[in-house]
Amino acid sequence: MTTRQGLGAFVAKDPMPKIFSVLPDDLESIDEVLRVLELRMGIEVEATGLAAERRSEAALAQMGAKLDALETAVRAGGSGSEEDFGFHRAILAATQNPNFTRLFDTFGSAMIPRQWTRLDRMTEAEREKYLDRMQREHRAILGAIEARDVNAARRAMRSHLTKSYARFEDLRDKAVHD
């Protein structure tokens, strides 16, 4: 039932179904992860440019805090996927366009498919190398946003997601050859 002031009560249609979502259970193969990364490239590259253009000091501080939390989580032995999601979400929030964060939220943790990176199987040295590489990419994104360099921000995000894509392709190729 729905009511409209002055008009009365009416039988409501079924609420509009969720138009799109990607759930962690949807990512049953690396090929599915690669498809999500392709979609992220199409969204996040442009959003990062907007974040560089529109970001506030508070948004910049939030991105920095999320990045620090990510490093702490991974150094403590965690996957850091929640913190990584938080960093990318903070970038989208910095666009000041809530539609970016709403869309990102429909993906949830599936946006950061860390279960495929097998951090738990890495040696301490491999984890350290992985963290350093990931954080260099993230810091390049944050630095470009901080500098309000729209094109550099887009390039940094594109580079980060492209490298992530390549890492997942390598995982897929190793799985095929094992």
N, C-alpha and C positions, 0 to 999 in steps of 0.2 A: 504494500500500500504506500502511496505517496500522497501528500496533501499539498494543495496550493491555496494560499490565502485568498479568500473571496470566491474561490471556484469549487472547493470541496475536496473529497477524497477519491482517488482513482486507483485502480489495480495497476501496479507498476510492472513494466517489462522486467525480465531478468536483468540484473546489473550487467553492464558490459563486461565481457570476459577479458582477462588479461590478454592483451594483444601479443605480447612477446615476452619471453623469458628464457634464460639459460640457467639451468640448475647444475650443481656439481655432478649429479648423476648422469647428466646429458653428455659429460665429457668422458666417454668410455674408451676413447682412442686418441692417440696423438693427432690424428688427422682432424678430429673434432676440435681439439685445442687450437690447431692451426687456423681453422675457420673462425674461431672466436678472436684470435689475434688479428686476423684480417679485418674483422669488423671493428675491433678496437682502434686499429690504425686509422680507419676512416673517420672515427669519432674523435679520438684523443689528440691526434695531430692538430686539427683545427682548434679544438678546445684549448690546447696548450698555448696556441697563439693568442687566443682571446684572453686567457689568464694573464699572459704577459702584458697585454694592453690594459686590462681592467683591474688587476689585483690591487688589494689594499695592503697596508702594512700588517694588519691583523691576519689576513689570508696568507701573507708571506711567512709570518711567524708560525701559523698553523702547519703549513707545508714543511717548514724546518723541523718542527716538533715531531711530525709524523715520520720524517726521514730519520731522525735520531732514534725514535722508538723502533723503527725497522732494524736499524743497526744493532741496537741493544738486544732485541729478540733473537736475531740470528746468531749473534755472538754467544748468547746464553744457550744455544742449542735448539732453538725453536725454528719453525719454518719461516716465520715472518710474513706469512701470507695475509693475515689480518692487517698488519701494519703496512704492508705494501699496498693493499686495497685502500687503506686510509690515506696514504700519500697520493695515490692517483685520484681518489675522490676529492681530496683537498684541492688539487689542481682544478678539477671540474667546478668545485664550489667557487673558486677564485674568478671564474668567468662571470659570475653574478647572473647567470642564467640557470634557474633551478631545473630546467628541463634536462640539462646534462647530468646532474646528480640523480634525478629521478630515473633516467634511462640506465645509468650505471647501477643504481640500486636494484633494478630488475634482474641484473646479472648476479648480484651478490658475490660470494666468494668464488664463483666460477670464473670471474674475470682474472683471478690470479691463480691459475691451476698449478700450484706449487707441488701437488702430490706427484706430478710427473718428473720433477727435478731430482727426486731421490736424495734429498739432503741428508737423510738418515744413513745413507750408504756411503757418504763421502768421508774421506779422512779429514782430520782437522785442517791440514794444509789445503785440501781441495775446497773445503767450506770457506776458508779464509780467502782463497783466490776468487771463488764465486761471489762472496760478499763484496770484496773490493771492486770487482768488475761491475756488479749491479749498482753499488753505491756511486761509483764514478759516473755511470750513466745517469743516475738519479740526480746527482749534484750538478751535472751539466744542464739538466732540465731546469732545476731550481735556480741556478746561476743566470740562465737566460731570462727566466721569468722575473727574477729580482732586477736585472738590468733593463727590463721592459723591452727586450729585443724580440719582437714578435717572430721574425723569420728564424732567428737562432733557436728560439723556444720550439718552434715547429720542427726544425731540423733535429734538435736533440731528442724530442719525443719520437720522431720517425726513426731515428737511429736506434734508440732504446728498444722500440717494439720490433724493428727489423732484426736486431741482434737476438732478441728473445725468440723470434720466429725461427731464426737460423739454429739456435740452440735446440729448439724442439724438433726441427728437421733432423738434426744430428742424433737426437735420442731415438727418433723413429727409425733412422737408418741403422743405428746400432742394434735395435730390437729385431730388425729384419735379418741382420747378419749373425745374430747370436743363436 
